[in-house]
Amino acid sequence: MGIISWILVGLIAGLLGKLIMPGDDPGGIIVTILIGMAGAVVGGFVVGILGGTGATGFNIWSILVATLGAIILLAIYRVIAGRTAG
């Protein structure tokens, strides 16, 4: 998958992740893209463990996998941030 595809999938997945899990998270558009791109890796790993195919290109499946990963990353971030804040 080319870098432009990774950025686009990351942007869409990051935005969907933040839409599904709204809250006071850090960063703007760059952080959203990075969360989505990292989410593609995490989501691909999780889906791979379950026997599926991870992010494979600029398609709906890749966006769903990356969004799953972005949600997982946001949840982990909130657990860690909640422990350090309190």
ZILINWO-V59027 format. One record per pair of residues at least 24 apart in sequence whose C-alpha atoms are under 7 Angstrom apart, sorted by the first residue. I is the first residue (numbers start at 1). J is the second residue. Records with the same first field share a line. If there is no record, write none. Layout:
I = J + J
This chain:
1 = 56 + 57
5 = 57 + 58
6 = 37
7 = 33 + 37
9 = 58 + 63
10 = 34 + 35 + 36 + 37
11 = 36
12 = 63
13 = 63 + 66 + 67 + 70
14 = 67 + 70
16 = 67
17 = 67 + 70 + 71
35 = 70
36 = 66 + 67 + 70
37 = 66
39 = 66 + 67 + 68 + 69 + 70 + 73
40 = 65 + 66 + 69
42 = 69
43 = 68 + 69
